[in-house]
Amino acid sequence: MNQFQKVAMSTLRKELALYLRRAKNGEQIIITVDGKPFAQIGPLEANKASGMEYLISSGLLNEPTSQGESKNLTYMSFPIDMSLQTLLLEIRR
């Protein structure tokens, strides 16, 4: 699993050329705003990790704490123009 370097947006602005060279050399760099992941730069072909590995590496998801079985998920359809707030209210009913 790749380790991602994190850099604050303010630092990236000051040292953009440095971080672009590092990305060109294969590094994946997560840009943060107020300490939270915001965007990513890196070589186009470097992002080969699975979806979950990518999210964990970038700090957007925590690793599972146990190896338990996945719960059965229920899928539902909803109108494409439904707001997220309305969708959450529907799910919580």
Backbone as JSON, one array per atom type, in Angstrom:
{
  "sequence": "MNQFQKVAMSTLRKELALYLRRAKNGEQIIITVDGKPFAQIGPLEANKASGMEYLISSGLLNEPTSQGESKNLTYMSFPIDMSLQTLLLEIRR",
  "N": [[0.84, -1.17, 0.0], [0.6, 2.19, -0.83], [2.16, 4.97, 0.76], [0.96, 8.11, 1.43], [2.07, 11.4, 1.11], [1.3, 14.21, 3.03], [0.4, 17.6, 2.54], [0.02, 20.98, 3.42], [-2.24, 23.33, 1.95], [-1.32, 25.99, 1.93], [1.47, 25.65, 2.11], [1.91, 24.21, -0.22], [1.31, 26.15, -2.16], [3.5, 27.87, -1.87], [5.63, 26.22, -2.53], [5.19, 24.93, -4.99], [6.53, 24.0, -7.37], [8.41, 22.18, -6.34], [6.73, 20.16, -5.23], [5.39, 19.31, -7.51], [7.51, 18.19, -8.96], [8.09, 16.05, -7.27], [5.73, 14.6, -7.5], [5.9, 13.94, -10.19], [7.99, 12.16, -10.02], [6.76, 9.96, -8.98], [5.53, 10.09, -6.47], [2.63, 10.26, -4.39], [0.65, 12.87, -3.37], [-1.2, 14.32, -0.87], [-3.26, 17.04, -0.57], [-4.0, 19.29, 1.95], [-6.53, 21.15, 3.71], [-6.98, 23.1, 6.42], [-6.07, 20.91, 7.85], [-7.5, 18.76, 6.84], [-8.0, 16.28, 4.32], [-8.11, 17.36, 0.95], [-7.49, 17.46, -1.81], [-5.61, 15.69, -4.36], [-2.38, 15.17, -5.73], [-0.32, 13.64, -8.17], [1.45, 11.16, -10.14], [-0.2, 10.15, -13.16], [-0.55, 7.37, -13.61], [-0.1, 6.19, -11.15], [-2.1, 5.64, -9.27], [-3.09, 2.87, -8.39], [-4.13, 1.42, -6.37], [-6.68, -0.41, -4.62], [-10.08, 0.7, -4.19], [-10.72, 0.89, -1.4], [-8.15, 0.7, -0.23], [-6.97, 2.98, -1.28], [-8.55, 5.03, -0.12], [-7.97, 4.63, 2.6], [-5.17, 5.06, 2.61], [-5.08, 7.73, 1.88], [-6.12, 8.96, 4.05], [-8.81, 9.33, 4.28], [-10.43, 7.34, 5.18], [-10.71, 5.11, 7.89], [-8.83, 2.2, 8.81], [-10.35, -1.06, 9.01], [-11.26, -2.29, 12.24], [-11.59, -4.88, 12.93], [-11.75, -8.21, 11.53], [-14.25, -9.0, 10.8], [-17.29, -10.3, 9.26], [-18.76, -8.78, 6.37], [-21.65, -6.77, 6.56], [-24.89, -7.44, 5.25], [-25.87, -5.37, 2.68], [-28.41, -3.02, 1.96], [-29.79, -1.94, -0.98], [-31.07, 0.97, -2.51], [-33.14, 2.87, -4.68], [-33.33, 6.25, -5.8], [-34.62, 9.47, -6.72], [-32.68, 11.3, -9.07], [-32.47, 14.03, -8.76], [-32.82, 14.52, -6.09], [-32.1, 16.07, -3.0], [-29.22, 15.76, -0.85], [-29.81, 16.06, 1.85], [-32.59, 15.5, 1.92], [-32.52, 12.85, 1.05], [-31.1, 11.6, 3.18], [-32.95, 11.99, 5.24], [-35.02, 10.36, 4.29], [-33.79, 7.82, 4.39], [-33.42, 7.51, 7.12], [-35.93, 7.14, 8.14]],
  "CA": [[0.0, 0.0, 0.0], [1.38, 3.42, -0.9], [1.98, 5.99, 1.78], [0.76, 9.4, 0.82], [2.58, 12.55, 1.85], [0.29, 15.27, 3.15], [0.96, 18.95, 2.52], [-1.0, 22.03, 3.56], [-2.43, 24.16, 0.76], [-0.45, 27.17, 2.02], [2.82, 25.21, 1.79], [1.91, 23.86, -1.63], [1.37, 27.4, -2.94], [4.86, 28.41, -1.79], [6.62, 25.27, -3.05], [4.5, 24.13, -6.0], [7.47, 23.32, -8.27], [8.97, 21.04, -5.6], [5.75, 19.08, -5.11], [5.14, 18.78, -8.86], [8.63, 17.29, -9.28], [7.92, 14.83, -6.48], [4.64, 13.86, -8.13], [6.45, 13.4, -11.44], [8.85, 11.04, -9.65], [5.96, 8.84, -8.5], [4.9, 10.29, -5.16], [1.25, 10.71, -4.27], [0.64, 13.94, -2.38], [-2.54, 14.74, -0.47], [-3.29, 18.45, -0.2], [-4.95, 19.47, 3.05], [-7.0, 22.48, 4.1], [-7.32, 22.99, 7.85], [-5.72, 19.56, 8.3], [-8.38, 17.74, 6.26], [-7.71, 16.01, 2.91], [-8.89, 18.19, 0.04], [-7.2, 17.07, -3.19], [-4.44, 14.84, -4.5], [-1.59, 15.26, -6.96], [0.59, 12.52, -8.35], [1.5, 10.71, -11.53], [-1.49, 9.62, -13.6], [-0.64, 5.91, -13.52], [0.28, 5.7, -9.82], [-3.24, 5.31, -8.42], [-3.51, 1.51, -8.72], [-4.66, 0.77, -5.17], [-8.12, -0.62, -4.63], [-10.82, 1.83, -3.65], [-10.57, 0.98, 0.05], [-6.75, 1.01, 0.07], [-6.76, 4.38, -1.63], [-9.19, 5.87, 0.89], [-7.2, 4.49, 3.85], [-3.88, 5.72, 2.41], [-5.23, 9.18, 1.79], [-6.62, 9.46, 5.32], [-10.24, 9.58, 4.2], [-11.13, 6.21, 5.77], [-9.9, 4.37, 8.86], [-8.78, 0.76, 8.57], [-11.26, -1.83, 9.86], [-10.64, -2.71, 13.5], [-11.71, -6.34, 13.02], [-11.89, -8.89, 10.24], [-15.6, -9.56, 10.78], [-17.97, -10.39, 7.97], [-19.49, -7.59, 5.94], [-23.1, -6.85, 6.72], [-25.64, -7.35, 4.01], [-26.28, -4.0, 2.41], [-29.67, -2.84, 1.25], [-29.68, -0.89, -1.99], [-32.33, 1.62, -2.81], [-33.04, 3.87, -5.73], [-33.93, 7.52, -5.46], [-34.55, 10.41, -7.84], [-31.36, 11.91, -9.23], [-32.49, 15.43, -8.34], [-33.11, 14.59, -4.65], [-30.98, 16.63, -2.24], [-28.63, 14.84, 0.12], [-30.57, 16.18, 3.1], [-33.85, 14.76, 1.76], [-32.16, 11.44, 0.99], [-30.79, 11.14, 4.54], [-34.21, 11.92, 5.98], [-35.72, 9.17, 3.8], [-33.09, 6.63, 4.89], [-33.57, 7.44, 8.58], [-37.33, 6.87, 8.53]],
  "C": [[0.9, 1.24, 0.0], [1.11, 4.3, 0.3], [1.9, 7.33, 1.07], [1.38, 10.47, 1.71], [1.47, 13.59, 1.9], [1.0, 16.62, 3.19], [-0.19, 19.96, 2.62], [-1.06, 22.86, 2.28], [-1.5, 25.36, 0.77], [1.0, 26.81, 1.67], [2.92, 24.87, 0.31], [2.02, 25.1, -2.51], [2.79, 27.94, -2.99], [5.87, 27.53, -2.52], [6.04, 24.37, -4.13], [5.47, 23.36, -6.89], [8.07, 22.08, -7.61], [7.99, 19.87, -5.57], [5.37, 18.51, -6.48], [6.27, 17.85, -9.3], [8.48, 15.97, -8.53], [6.81, 13.97, -7.06], [5.12, 13.22, -9.43], [7.31, 12.17, -11.17], [8.09, 9.89, -8.99], [5.29, 9.0, -7.16], [3.45, 10.72, -5.3], [1.22, 11.72, -3.13], [-0.8, 14.37, -2.13], [-2.44, 16.19, 0.0], [-4.36, 18.61, 0.87], [-5.32, 20.94, 3.23], [-7.52, 22.33, 5.52], [-7.11, 21.57, 8.36], [-6.55, 18.44, 7.71], [-8.03, 17.53, 4.79], [-8.67, 16.75, 1.99], [-8.72, 17.74, -1.41], [-5.93, 16.24, -3.2], [-3.71, 15.18, -5.79], [-0.64, 14.08, -6.99], [0.61, 12.13, -9.81], [0.18, 10.04, -11.91], [-1.61, 8.12, -13.4], [-0.39, 5.36, -12.12], [-0.89, 5.23, -8.97], [-3.8, 3.94, -8.79], [-4.07, 0.77, -7.51], [-6.16, 0.59, -5.32], [-8.8, 0.59, -4.01], [-10.62, 2.0, -2.16], [-9.13, 1.33, 0.42], [-6.44, 2.47, -0.19], [-7.34, 5.3, -0.55], [-8.45, 5.81, 2.22], [-5.89, 5.24, 3.73], [-3.99, 7.22, 2.42], [-5.81, 9.79, 3.07], [-8.11, 9.76, 5.33], [-11.07, 8.48, 4.85], [-10.19, 5.55, 6.77], [-9.94, 2.89, 8.53], [-9.78, 0.06, 9.49], [-10.54, -2.27, 11.13], [-10.76, -4.22, 13.72], [-11.9, -6.91, 11.63], [-13.26, -9.55, 10.13], [-16.2, -9.56, 9.39], [-18.67, -9.08, 7.65], [-20.97, -7.8, 6.16], [-23.75, -6.8, 5.35], [-26.13, -5.92, 3.84], [-27.6, -3.99, 1.66], [-29.5, -1.69, 0.28], [-31.05, -0.31, -2.25], [-32.11, 2.62, -3.93], [-33.75, 5.13, -5.27], [-33.78, 8.46, -6.64], [-33.19, 11.12, -7.89], [-31.33, 13.36, -8.75], [-32.81, 15.61, -6.85], [-31.89, 15.15, -3.92], [-30.46, 15.6, -1.25], [-29.39, 14.88, 1.44], [-31.87, 15.39, 3.03], [-33.58, 13.26, 1.74], [-31.87, 10.89, 2.38], [-32.05, 11.04, 5.39], [-35.01, 10.69, 5.58], [-35.11, 7.9, 4.38], [-33.35, 6.44, 6.38], [-34.98, 7.15, 9.04], [-37.54, 5.42, 8.86]]
}
